[in-house]
Amino acid sequence: MEEQAIIDMPTYYQLKELMGADFVVELIDTYISETNTLIEQLGHALNNGEAASFGRVAHSIKSSSASLGALVFSQQARELEMMGKAADLAGAGEKLEKLGTGFRQVQQKLEELKHES
């Protein structure tokens, strides 16, 4: 099975072409900052058993990640979103840890892309 890229480059380059390189750099900075905060909010919602909030926060991560081309990461967030919608957070802690690891990979790749000319 072929491993998918951390960032889907056609999606990323299309965004860059449509919005301009300078805007995409700003977008990446905002995305990284906001996603860090959202992941913290996921942990808080999980610890408090707030399934609906957990689902909403995961939805936000899913959507913004897909728009930047972080499709695999977006799919991980979608799984958490569905758990929240189903009000079943069993096993969500492990998935949240994997989401955190996935985000670090996405963040690293986006930082690299910011610096390419």
Summary of the structure (lengths in Angstrom):
residues: 117
radius of gyration: 14.5
end to end distance: 32.1
largest distance: 44.9
contacts: 351
relative contact order: 0.17
helix: 79%
strand: 0%
